[in-house]
């Protein structure tokens, strides 16, 4: 072979290799990306983070309310679909009244008449749900613009959000700092880790308020979803959705989900607890509470085959079936979210715990760190 010709071939091959190498770098997998999601009325920018795993499944979360915006996972045929209710831009979350995907608190759920006592001192919180305090009041965690950082050294796509609630906000004592980390693994498991501190005795019970519809189509209801909740008891409510303080067995009632049952089978039974809440909107007392993460609930959509497991280290879970959705707010793609088009599994301490000494304590003191881990794991089955 002619020497010059041989050299020419080598140059061409080297150029091709370099070109391919350059393209490979361009295609390098990036687990977390971000973009502008919109602006607040005061001009501050709201960021949307996309967490992607090696299965091309994605989770998006925004700095407004540290809210989960979407979870795109495959059905049994491999077709991807978004299983979360939410909005296409930041303005939707500014206008939101249903806490779609948000971190809520300081106290997730209700406190009777917004009143509680701690160390002999009485506190009056904002009343924002009839006569009660709900989800932290008018400026809860869901209304805050959180700071965010990508966790570059995490084994999976991960982002941490930070916010501060000043002393006296909403009537709560103490300055509270809260961090929430979202991690999205290669087995389609979303982990939410919470860490909170205070500079004065206070109460703290945050949760995530994601609405799931495993069909991937929010024009469907969730009535055909099959649900399991690992709980022998629940906390019955009074007429304004405040626990009576008693624990009641689920056996023999429409609230018995110890084995998987279709949501729609008994949701309209003439059962007082269902009539009070217009469906399921109760706190289940999870079995085997020992402050470690264990299976708490599952949901399965037979049509899509999507299966979700919820695991948590919390003592309770609020199972809510979108009973107050009425089509008045349009979500992603302009879809009006209708009655019972989403379900929530909210990991929590029990509602009104500050006024129920028999319930697990929600008190946080200086020098202590509030911790919570909750997971949502997605898979499929026939």
LORO-816387 format. One record per residue (C-alpha): residue in one letter; z, y, x. Coordinates in Angstrom, 1 decimal. Example, Ala and Ser with C-alpha at 12.3 -4.5 7.8 and 13.67 -1.06 7.14 Angstrom:
2
<res: A | Z: 7.8 | Y: -4.5 | X: 12.3>
<res: S | Z: 7.1 | Y: -1.1 | X: 13.7>
% end
This chain:
382
<res: X | Z: 0.0 | Y: 0.0 | X: 0.0>
<res: X | Z: -0.9 | Y: 3.4 | X: 1.3>
<res: X | Z: 2.2 | Y: 5.2 | X: 2.7>
<res: X | Z: 1.5 | Y: 8.5 | X: 0.9>
<res: X | Z: 0.8 | Y: 6.7 | X: -2.4>
<res: X | Z: 4.1 | Y: 4.8 | X: -2.0>
<res: X | Z: 6.0 | Y: 8.0 | X: -1.4>
<res: X | Z: 4.4 | Y: 9.6 | X: -4.4>
<res: X | Z: 5.6 | Y: 6.7 | X: -6.6>
<res: X | Z: 9.1 | Y: 7.0 | X: -5.2>
<res: X | Z: 9.2 | Y: 10.7 | X: -6.0>
<res: X | Z: 8.0 | Y: 10.1 | X: -9.6>
<res: X | Z: 10.6 | Y: 7.3 | X: -10.1>
<res: X | Z: 13.4 | Y: 9.5 | X: -8.6>
<res: X | Z: 12.4 | Y: 12.3 | X: -10.9>
<res: X | Z: 12.5 | Y: 10.0 | X: -13.9>
<res: X | Z: 15.9 | Y: 8.7 | X: -13.0>
<res: X | Z: 17.3 | Y: 12.2 | X: -12.6>
<res: X | Z: 15.7 | Y: 13.2 | X: -15.9>
<res: X | Z: 17.3 | Y: 10.2 | X: -17.7>
<res: X | Z: 20.6 | Y: 10.9 | X: -16.0>
<res: X | Z: 20.4 | Y: 14.5 | X: -17.3>
<res: X | Z: 19.6 | Y: 13.3 | X: -20.8>
<res: X | Z: 22.5 | Y: 10.8 | X: -20.7>
<res: X | Z: 24.9 | Y: 13.7 | X: -19.8>
<res: X | Z: 23.5 | Y: 15.7 | X: -22.7>
<res: X | Z: 24.3 | Y: 12.7 | X: -25.0>
<res: X | Z: 27.8 | Y: 12.3 | X: -23.6>
<res: X | Z: 30.3 | Y: 11.4 | X: -26.4>
<res: X | Z: 32.5 | Y: 14.3 | X: -27.2>
<res: X | Z: 35.4 | Y: 13.2 | X: -29.4>
<res: X | Z: 36.5 | Y: 16.7 | X: -30.6>
<res: X | Z: 34.3 | Y: 19.7 | X: -31.4>
<res: X | Z: 35.0 | Y: 22.9 | X: -33.2>
<res: X | Z: 33.3 | Y: 25.7 | X: -35.0>
<res: X | Z: 34.0 | Y: 28.8 | X: -37.1>
<res: X | Z: 34.9 | Y: 27.8 | X: -40.7>
<res: X | Z: 35.2 | Y: 31.3 | X: -42.1>
<res: X | Z: 37.5 | Y: 34.3 | X: -42.0>
<res: X | Z: 40.7 | Y: 35.3 | X: -43.8>
<res: X | Z: 40.7 | Y: 38.6 | X: -45.8>
<res: X | Z: 42.4 | Y: 40.3 | X: -42.8>
<res: X | Z: 39.5 | Y: 39.2 | X: -40.5>
<res: X | Z: 41.1 | Y: 36.4 | X: -38.6>
<res: X | Z: 38.9 | Y: 33.5 | X: -37.9>
<res: X | Z: 39.5 | Y: 30.1 | X: -39.2>
<res: X | Z: 38.4 | Y: 27.1 | X: -37.1>
<res: X | Z: 37.2 | Y: 23.7 | X: -38.2>
<res: X | Z: 37.7 | Y: 20.8 | X: -35.8>
<res: X | Z: 35.7 | Y: 17.5 | X: -36.0>
<res: X | Z: 37.3 | Y: 14.4 | X: -34.7>
<res: X | Z: 34.8 | Y: 11.6 | X: -34.1>
<res: X | Z: 35.4 | Y: 8.0 | X: -33.0>
<res: X | Z: 33.0 | Y: 5.5 | X: -31.4>
<res: X | Z: 32.1 | Y: 4.1 | X: -34.8>
<res: X | Z: 30.7 | Y: 7.6 | X: -35.7>
<res: X | Z: 33.4 | Y: 7.9 | X: -38.4>
<res: X | Z: 34.7 | Y: 11.5 | X: -38.5>
<res: X | Z: 37.7 | Y: 13.5 | X: -39.6>
<res: X | Z: 37.7 | Y: 17.3 | X: -40.0>
<res: X | Z: 40.7 | Y: 19.5 | X: -40.1>
<res: X | Z: 41.0 | Y: 23.3 | X: -40.3>
<res: X | Z: 43.5 | Y: 25.7 | X: -38.8>
<res: X | Z: 44.1 | Y: 27.2 | X: -42.3>
<res: X | Z: 47.1 | Y: 25.2 | X: -43.6>
<res: X | Z: 46.4 | Y: 22.5 | X: -40.9>
<res: X | Z: 44.4 | Y: 21.0 | X: -43.8>
<res: X | Z: 42.4 | Y: 17.8 | X: -43.7>
<res: X | Z: 39.0 | Y: 18.8 | X: -44.9>
<res: X | Z: 37.0 | Y: 15.5 | X: -44.8>
<res: X | Z: 37.2 | Y: 11.8 | X: -43.8>
<res: X | Z: 33.8 | Y: 10.2 | X: -43.5>
<res: X | Z: 34.1 | Y: 6.4 | X: -43.4>
<res: X | Z: 31.7 | Y: 3.5 | X: -44.3>
<res: X | Z: 31.6 | Y: 1.4 | X: -47.4>
<res: X | Z: 31.1 | Y: -2.3 | X: -47.4>
<res: X | Z: 27.3 | Y: -1.8 | X: -47.0>
<res: X | Z: 27.8 | Y: 0.5 | X: -44.0>
<res: X | Z: 27.0 | Y: 3.7 | X: -45.8>
<res: X | Z: 29.2 | Y: 6.6 | X: -44.8>
<res: X | Z: 30.9 | Y: 8.7 | X: -47.5>
<res: X | Z: 33.5 | Y: 11.5 | X: -47.6>
<res: X | Z: 36.7 | Y: 10.1 | X: -49.2>
<res: X | Z: 38.6 | Y: 13.5 | X: -49.4>
<res: X | Z: 38.6 | Y: 16.2 | X: -52.0>
<res: X | Z: 38.3 | Y: 19.7 | X: -50.4>
<res: X | Z: 36.2 | Y: 22.7 | X: -49.8>
<res: X | Z: 33.1 | Y: 23.6 | X: -47.8>
<res: X | Z: 34.5 | Y: 26.7 | X: -46.2>
<res: X | Z: 37.7 | Y: 28.6 | X: -45.5>
<res: X | Z: 37.5 | Y: 30.7 | X: -48.6>
<res: X | Z: 38.0 | Y: 27.7 | X: -50.7>
<res: X | Z: 41.3 | Y: 27.0 | X: -49.0>
<res: X | Z: 42.3 | Y: 30.7 | X: -49.4>
<res: X | Z: 41.8 | Y: 30.4 | X: -53.2>
<res: X | Z: 43.2 | Y: 26.9 | X: -53.5>
<res: X | Z: 46.1 | Y: 26.2 | X: -55.9>
<res: X | Z: 46.1 | Y: 22.4 | X: -55.6>
<res: X | Z: 47.1 | Y: 22.0 | X: -51.9>
<res: X | Z: 43.9 | Y: 20.0 | X: -51.0>
<res: X | Z: 44.6 | Y: 18.3 | X: -47.7>
<res: X | Z: 47.2 | Y: 20.8 | X: -46.6>
<res: X | Z: 50.4 | Y: 20.4 | X: -44.7>
<res: X | Z: 53.0 | Y: 21.6 | X: -47.3>
<res: X | Z: 56.5 | Y: 22.7 | X: -46.8>
<res: X | Z: 58.9 | Y: 23.8 | X: -45.5>
<res: X | Z: 60.0 | Y: 21.4 | X: -48.3>
<res: X | Z: 57.3 | Y: 19.1 | X: -49.7>
<res: X | Z: 57.8 | Y: 18.5 | X: -53.5>
<res: X | Z: 60.3 | Y: 20.1 | X: -55.8>
<res: X | Z: 63.8 | Y: 21.7 | X: -55.5>
<res: X | Z: 65.6 | Y: 22.3 | X: -58.8>
<res: X | Z: 65.5 | Y: 26.0 | X: -59.7>
<res: X | Z: 64.9 | Y: 26.7 | X: -56.0>
<res: X | Z: 68.6 | Y: 26.5 | X: -55.3>
<res: X | Z: 70.6 | Y: 24.5 | X: -52.7>
<res: X | Z: 73.8 | Y: 24.8 | X: -50.6>
<res: X | Z: 74.2 | Y: 24.1 | X: -47.0>
<res: X | Z: 77.5 | Y: 24.2 | X: -45.0>
<res: X | Z: 79.1 | Y: 26.0 | X: -47.9>
<res: X | Z: 76.5 | Y: 28.7 | X: -48.3>
<res: X | Z: 74.1 | Y: 29.0 | X: -51.2>
<res: X | Z: 70.4 | Y: 29.7 | X: -50.9>
<res: X | Z: 67.8 | Y: 30.9 | X: -53.4>
<res: X | Z: 64.2 | Y: 29.9 | X: -52.7>
<res: X | Z: 61.1 | Y: 31.2 | X: -54.4>
<res: X | Z: 60.5 | Y: 29.7 | X: -57.8>
<res: X | Z: 56.7 | Y: 29.0 | X: -58.0>
<res: X | Z: 56.4 | Y: 25.9 | X: -60.3>
<res: X | Z: 57.9 | Y: 26.7 | X: -63.7>
<res: X | Z: 61.6 | Y: 27.0 | X: -63.1>
<res: X | Z: 61.4 | Y: 25.1 | X: -59.7>
<res: X | Z: 60.5 | Y: 25.6 | X: -56.1>
<res: X | Z: 57.4 | Y: 23.5 | X: -55.0>
<res: X | Z: 55.9 | Y: 22.8 | X: -51.6>
<res: X | Z: 57.5 | Y: 25.7 | X: -49.7>
<res: X | Z: 56.8 | Y: 28.5 | X: -52.1>
<res: X | Z: 54.2 | Y: 31.3 | X: -52.1>
<res: X | Z: 53.8 | Y: 31.3 | X: -48.3>
<res: X | Z: 54.3 | Y: 27.7 | X: -47.3>
<res: X | Z: 52.7 | Y: 25.9 | X: -44.4>
<res: X | Z: 49.5 | Y: 25.6 | X: -46.5>
<res: X | Z: 49.0 | Y: 29.4 | X: -46.4>
<res: X | Z: 49.5 | Y: 29.8 | X: -42.7>
<res: X | Z: 46.8 | Y: 30.1 | X: -40.0>
<res: X | Z: 47.9 | Y: 27.5 | X: -37.4>
<res: X | Z: 47.2 | Y: 27.6 | X: -33.7>
<res: X | Z: 45.4 | Y: 24.6 | X: -32.4>
<res: X | Z: 44.7 | Y: 22.8 | X: -29.1>
<res: X | Z: 42.6 | Y: 19.8 | X: -28.3>
<res: X | Z: 44.5 | Y: 17.0 | X: -26.7>
<res: X | Z: 42.0 | Y: 16.3 | X: -23.8>
<res: X | Z: 44.1 | Y: 13.4 | X: -22.3>
<res: X | Z: 44.7 | Y: 11.5 | X: -25.6>
<res: X | Z: 43.1 | Y: 8.1 | X: -25.8>
<res: X | Z: 41.3 | Y: 9.0 | X: -29.0>
<res: X | Z: 40.1 | Y: 12.2 | X: -30.7>
<res: X | Z: 43.2 | Y: 14.3 | X: -31.2>
<res: X | Z: 44.1 | Y: 17.9 | X: -32.0>
<res: X | Z: 47.6 | Y: 19.5 | X: -32.4>
<res: X | Z: 48.4 | Y: 22.3 | X: -34.7>
<res: X | Z: 51.3 | Y: 24.7 | X: -34.3>
<res: X | Z: 53.0 | Y: 27.2 | X: -36.7>
<res: X | Z: 56.2 | Y: 29.1 | X: -37.1>
<res: X | Z: 58.2 | Y: 30.0 | X: -40.2>
<res: X | Z: 60.5 | Y: 32.9 | X: -39.6>
<res: X | Z: 64.1 | Y: 33.0 | X: -40.7>
<res: X | Z: 64.4 | Y: 33.9 | X: -44.4>
<res: X | Z: 60.7 | Y: 33.1 | X: -45.3>
<res: X | Z: 60.6 | Y: 31.9 | X: -48.9>
<res: X | Z: 64.4 | Y: 32.0 | X: -48.9>
<res: X | Z: 64.9 | Y: 29.3 | X: -46.2>
<res: X | Z: 67.4 | Y: 29.8 | X: -43.5>
<res: X | Z: 66.5 | Y: 29.5 | X: -39.8>
<res: X | Z: 63.3 | Y: 30.0 | X: -37.8>
<res: X | Z: 61.4 | Y: 26.7 | X: -37.9>
<res: X | Z: 58.6 | Y: 25.7 | X: -35.4>
<res: X | Z: 56.4 | Y: 22.8 | X: -36.5>
<res: X | Z: 53.7 | Y: 20.9 | X: -34.7>
<res: X | Z: 51.4 | Y: 18.5 | X: -36.4>
<res: X | Z: 49.0 | Y: 16.2 | X: -34.4>
<res: X | Z: 46.0 | Y: 14.5 | X: -36.0>
<res: X | Z: 44.7 | Y: 11.5 | X: -34.0>
<res: X | Z: 41.6 | Y: 9.5 | X: -35.1>
<res: X | Z: 41.3 | Y: 6.1 | X: -33.5>
<res: X | Z: 38.3 | Y: 3.8 | X: -32.9>
<res: X | Z: 39.6 | Y: 1.5 | X: -35.7>
<res: X | Z: 39.4 | Y: 4.2 | X: -38.3>
<res: X | Z: 43.1 | Y: 5.0 | X: -38.3>
<res: X | Z: 44.2 | Y: 8.5 | X: -38.8>
<res: X | Z: 47.7 | Y: 9.2 | X: -37.4>
<res: X | Z: 49.7 | Y: 12.3 | X: -38.4>
<res: X | Z: 52.6 | Y: 13.0 | X: -36.1>
<res: X | Z: 55.1 | Y: 15.8 | X: -37.0>
<res: X | Z: 57.6 | Y: 17.5 | X: -34.7>
<res: X | Z: 59.9 | Y: 20.4 | X: -35.9>
<res: X | Z: 62.8 | Y: 22.4 | X: -34.6>
<res: X | Z: 65.1 | Y: 25.1 | X: -35.9>
<res: X | Z: 67.4 | Y: 27.8 | X: -34.5>
<res: X | Z: 69.8 | Y: 27.6 | X: -37.5>
<res: X | Z: 70.9 | Y: 24.8 | X: -39.9>
<res: X | Z: 68.1 | Y: 24.4 | X: -42.5>
<res: X | Z: 66.2 | Y: 21.8 | X: -44.5>
<res: X | Z: 62.8 | Y: 20.4 | X: -43.6>
<res: X | Z: 60.6 | Y: 17.9 | X: -45.4>
<res: X | Z: 56.9 | Y: 18.6 | X: -44.7>
<res: X | Z: 54.1 | Y: 16.3 | X: -45.9>
<res: X | Z: 50.3 | Y: 16.1 | X: -46.1>
<res: X | Z: 48.8 | Y: 16.6 | X: -49.5>
<res: X | Z: 45.4 | Y: 14.9 | X: -49.1>
<res: X | Z: 43.5 | Y: 13.8 | X: -52.3>
<res: X | Z: 41.6 | Y: 10.6 | X: -51.8>
<res: X | Z: 38.7 | Y: 9.2 | X: -53.8>
<res: X | Z: 37.5 | Y: 6.1 | X: -52.0>
<res: X | Z: 34.2 | Y: 5.9 | X: -54.0>
<res: X | Z: 32.9 | Y: 8.7 | X: -51.8>
<res: X | Z: 31.8 | Y: 10.5 | X: -55.0>
<res: X | Z: 34.3 | Y: 12.9 | X: -56.5>
<res: X | Z: 32.5 | Y: 13.0 | X: -59.8>
<res: X | Z: 34.1 | Y: 9.6 | X: -60.3>
<res: X | Z: 37.7 | Y: 9.2 | X: -61.4>
<res: X | Z: 40.2 | Y: 7.1 | X: -59.4>
<res: X | Z: 41.2 | Y: 5.0 | X: -62.4>
<res: X | Z: 39.4 | Y: 1.9 | X: -61.1>
<res: X | Z: 41.2 | Y: 2.1 | X: -57.7>
<res: X | Z: 43.6 | Y: -0.7 | X: -57.2>
<res: X | Z: 47.0 | Y: 0.4 | X: -55.8>
<res: X | Z: 49.9 | Y: -1.3 | X: -54.2>
<res: X | Z: 53.2 | Y: 0.5 | X: -53.4>
<res: X | Z: 55.9 | Y: -1.4 | X: -51.4>
<res: X | Z: 58.8 | Y: -0.2 | X: -53.6>
<res: X | Z: 61.2 | Y: -2.0 | X: -55.9>
<res: X | Z: 62.5 | Y: 1.3 | X: -57.2>
<res: X | Z: 61.5 | Y: 4.9 | X: -58.1>
<res: X | Z: 63.4 | Y: 8.1 | X: -58.8>
<res: X | Z: 63.0 | Y: 8.9 | X: -62.5>
<res: X | Z: 62.4 | Y: 12.5 | X: -63.4>
<res: X | Z: 63.8 | Y: 14.9 | X: -66.1>
<res: X | Z: 61.5 | Y: 17.0 | X: -68.3>
<res: X | Z: 60.6 | Y: 19.4 | X: -65.5>
<res: X | Z: 59.8 | Y: 16.7 | X: -62.9>
<res: X | Z: 63.2 | Y: 16.9 | X: -61.0>
<res: X | Z: 64.8 | Y: 13.5 | X: -60.2>
<res: X | Z: 67.8 | Y: 12.7 | X: -62.3>
<res: X | Z: 69.5 | Y: 11.3 | X: -59.1>
<res: X | Z: 69.4 | Y: 7.7 | X: -60.2>
<res: X | Z: 67.3 | Y: 4.9 | X: -58.7>
<res: X | Z: 65.4 | Y: 2.8 | X: -61.3>
<res: X | Z: 63.8 | Y: -0.6 | X: -60.9>
<res: X | Z: 60.0 | Y: -0.6 | X: -61.3>
<res: X | Z: 60.1 | Y: -4.2 | X: -62.7>
<res: X | Z: 58.8 | Y: -4.3 | X: -66.3>
<res: X | Z: 57.4 | Y: -0.8 | X: -66.2>
<res: X | Z: 54.0 | Y: 0.8 | X: -65.7>
<res: X | Z: 55.3 | Y: 2.0 | X: -62.3>
<res: X | Z: 55.4 | Y: -1.5 | X: -60.9>
<res: X | Z: 52.8 | Y: -1.6 | X: -58.1>
<res: X | Z: 54.5 | Y: -4.2 | X: -56.0>
<res: X | Z: 51.2 | Y: -6.2 | X: -56.2>
<res: X | Z: 47.8 | Y: -4.4 | X: -56.5>
<res: X | Z: 47.0 | Y: -3.1 | X: -59.9>
<res: X | Z: 44.2 | Y: -0.9 | X: -61.3>
<res: X | Z: 45.5 | Y: 2.6 | X: -61.8>
<res: X | Z: 43.9 | Y: 2.9 | X: -65.2>
<res: X | Z: 45.5 | Y: -0.2 | X: -66.7>
<res: X | Z: 48.7 | Y: 1.5 | X: -67.8>
<res: X | Z: 48.4 | Y: 5.2 | X: -66.9>
<res: X | Z: 48.2 | Y: 6.1 | X: -70.6>
<res: X | Z: 51.0 | Y: 3.9 | X: -71.8>
<res: X | Z: 53.5 | Y: 5.5 | X: -74.2>
<res: X | Z: 56.1 | Y: 5.5 | X: -71.4>
<res: X | Z: 58.4 | Y: 8.5 | X: -71.2>
<res: X | Z: 58.0 | Y: 8.9 | X: -67.4>
<res: X | Z: 54.2 | Y: 8.9 | X: -67.6>
<res: X | Z: 54.2 | Y: 11.3 | X: -70.6>
<res: X | Z: 56.4 | Y: 13.8 | X: -68.7>
<res: X | Z: 54.1 | Y: 13.8 | X: -65.7>
<res: X | Z: 50.8 | Y: 13.4 | X: -67.6>
<res: X | Z: 50.2 | Y: 10.2 | X: -65.5>
<res: X | Z: 51.6 | Y: 9.1 | X: -62.1>
<res: X | Z: 53.4 | Y: 11.8 | X: -60.2>
<res: X | Z: 56.6 | Y: 10.2 | X: -59.0>
<res: X | Z: 58.6 | Y: 9.4 | X: -55.9>
<res: X | Z: 58.7 | Y: 5.7 | X: -55.1>
<res: X | Z: 61.7 | Y: 4.5 | X: -53.0>
<res: X | Z: 60.0 | Y: 2.5 | X: -50.2>
<res: X | Z: 61.5 | Y: -0.8 | X: -49.2>
<res: X | Z: 62.9 | Y: -1.5 | X: -45.8>
<res: X | Z: 63.7 | Y: 2.1 | X: -44.8>
<res: X | Z: 64.9 | Y: 2.1 | X: -41.2>
<res: X | Z: 63.1 | Y: 5.1 | X: -39.8>
<res: X | Z: 60.3 | Y: 3.0 | X: -38.4>
<res: X | Z: 56.6 | Y: 3.0 | X: -39.4>
<res: X | Z: 55.8 | Y: 0.2 | X: -41.9>
<res: X | Z: 53.3 | Y: -0.4 | X: -44.7>
<res: X | Z: 54.0 | Y: 1.8 | X: -47.7>
<res: X | Z: 51.0 | Y: 1.7 | X: -49.9>
<res: X | Z: 47.3 | Y: 0.6 | X: -50.2>
<res: X | Z: 44.3 | Y: 1.7 | X: -52.3>
<res: X | Z: 41.1 | Y: -0.2 | X: -52.9>
<res: X | Z: 37.9 | Y: 0.7 | X: -54.6>
<res: X | Z: 36.1 | Y: -2.5 | X: -55.7>
<res: X | Z: 32.7 | Y: -0.8 | X: -56.1>
<res: X | Z: 32.5 | Y: 0.7 | X: -52.5>
<res: X | Z: 34.7 | Y: -1.9 | X: -50.9>
<res: X | Z: 36.7 | Y: 0.8 | X: -49.1>
<res: X | Z: 40.3 | Y: -0.1 | X: -48.5>
<res: X | Z: 43.0 | Y: 2.3 | X: -47.3>
<res: X | Z: 46.4 | Y: 1.4 | X: -46.0>
<res: X | Z: 49.2 | Y: 4.0 | X: -45.8>
<res: X | Z: 52.0 | Y: 3.5 | X: -43.3>
<res: X | Z: 55.0 | Y: 5.8 | X: -42.7>
<res: X | Z: 58.5 | Y: 6.0 | X: -41.4>
<res: X | Z: 59.6 | Y: 8.1 | X: -44.4>
<res: X | Z: 62.0 | Y: 6.8 | X: -47.2>
<res: X | Z: 59.6 | Y: 7.7 | X: -50.0>
<res: X | Z: 56.1 | Y: 8.3 | X: -51.1>
<res: X | Z: 54.9 | Y: 10.5 | X: -54.0>
<res: X | Z: 52.0 | Y: 8.8 | X: -55.7>
<res: X | Z: 50.0 | Y: 11.4 | X: -57.7>
<res: X | Z: 46.9 | Y: 10.9 | X: -59.7>
<res: X | Z: 45.4 | Y: 14.4 | X: -59.9>
<res: X | Z: 47.0 | Y: 15.0 | X: -63.4>
<res: X | Z: 46.7 | Y: 18.8 | X: -63.1>
<res: X | Z: 43.1 | Y: 18.9 | X: -61.9>
<res: X | Z: 41.0 | Y: 20.4 | X: -64.7>
<res: X | Z: 37.6 | Y: 21.3 | X: -63.3>
<res: X | Z: 38.6 | Y: 25.0 | X: -62.9>
<res: X | Z: 38.1 | Y: 24.8 | X: -59.1>
<res: X | Z: 34.8 | Y: 23.8 | X: -57.5>
<res: X | Z: 35.0 | Y: 21.9 | X: -54.2>
<res: X | Z: 32.5 | Y: 20.6 | X: -51.7>
<res: X | Z: 28.9 | Y: 20.8 | X: -52.9>
<res: X | Z: 29.9 | Y: 22.8 | X: -55.9>
<res: X | Z: 31.6 | Y: 19.8 | X: -57.6>
<res: X | Z: 34.2 | Y: 20.7 | X: -60.2>
<res: X | Z: 37.2 | Y: 18.5 | X: -59.5>
<res: X | Z: 38.1 | Y: 17.0 | X: -62.8>
<res: X | Z: 41.2 | Y: 15.3 | X: -64.3>
<res: X | Z: 42.2 | Y: 12.3 | X: -62.2>
<res: X | Z: 39.4 | Y: 12.6 | X: -59.7>
<res: X | Z: 41.8 | Y: 12.2 | X: -56.7>
<res: X | Z: 45.0 | Y: 10.4 | X: -55.7>
<res: X | Z: 47.7 | Y: 11.3 | X: -53.2>
<res: X | Z: 50.1 | Y: 9.3 | X: -51.2>
<res: X | Z: 52.5 | Y: 11.9 | X: -49.9>
<res: X | Z: 55.0 | Y: 10.6 | X: -47.3>
<res: X | Z: 58.3 | Y: 12.3 | X: -47.9>
<res: X | Z: 62.0 | Y: 12.4 | X: -48.4>
<res: X | Z: 62.9 | Y: 12.4 | X: -52.1>
<res: X | Z: 62.4 | Y: 15.5 | X: -54.3>
<res: X | Z: 65.5 | Y: 17.7 | X: -54.7>
<res: X | Z: 67.3 | Y: 15.8 | X: -51.9>
<res: X | Z: 69.3 | Y: 19.0 | X: -50.9>
<res: X | Z: 71.0 | Y: 18.8 | X: -54.3>
<res: X | Z: 71.4 | Y: 15.0 | X: -54.3>
<res: X | Z: 73.9 | Y: 13.9 | X: -51.6>
<res: X | Z: 73.2 | Y: 10.2 | X: -52.5>
<res: X | Z: 69.6 | Y: 10.7 | X: -51.3>
<res: X | Z: 68.7 | Y: 10.5 | X: -47.5>
<res: X | Z: 69.5 | Y: 13.8 | X: -45.8>
<res: X | Z: 66.8 | Y: 16.5 | X: -45.1>
<res: X | Z: 69.1 | Y: 18.7 | X: -43.1>
<res: X | Z: 67.9 | Y: 19.8 | X: -39.6>
<res: X | Z: 70.2 | Y: 21.5 | X: -37.1>
<res: X | Z: 69.7 | Y: 23.4 | X: -33.9>
<res: X | Z: 69.2 | Y: 20.9 | X: -31.0>
<res: X | Z: 67.7 | Y: 18.3 | X: -33.3>
<res: X | Z: 64.0 | Y: 17.5 | X: -33.6>
<res: X | Z: 62.4 | Y: 16.6 | X: -36.9>
<res: X | Z: 60.0 | Y: 13.7 | X: -36.5>
<res: X | Z: 57.6 | Y: 12.0 | X: -38.8>
<res: X | Z: 54.7 | Y: 9.6 | X: -38.3>
<res: X | Z: 52.3 | Y: 8.7 | X: -41.1>
<res: X | Z: 49.0 | Y: 6.7 | X: -40.8>
<res: X | Z: 46.0 | Y: 6.3 | X: -43.1>
<res: X | Z: 44.0 | Y: 3.2 | X: -42.0>
<res: X | Z: 40.5 | Y: 2.7 | X: -43.4>
<res: X | Z: 38.5 | Y: -0.6 | X: -43.6>
<res: X | Z: 36.4 | Y: -2.5 | X: -46.1>
<res: X | Z: 36.6 | Y: -5.8 | X: -48.0>
<res: X | Z: 34.5 | Y: -7.6 | X: -50.6>
% end
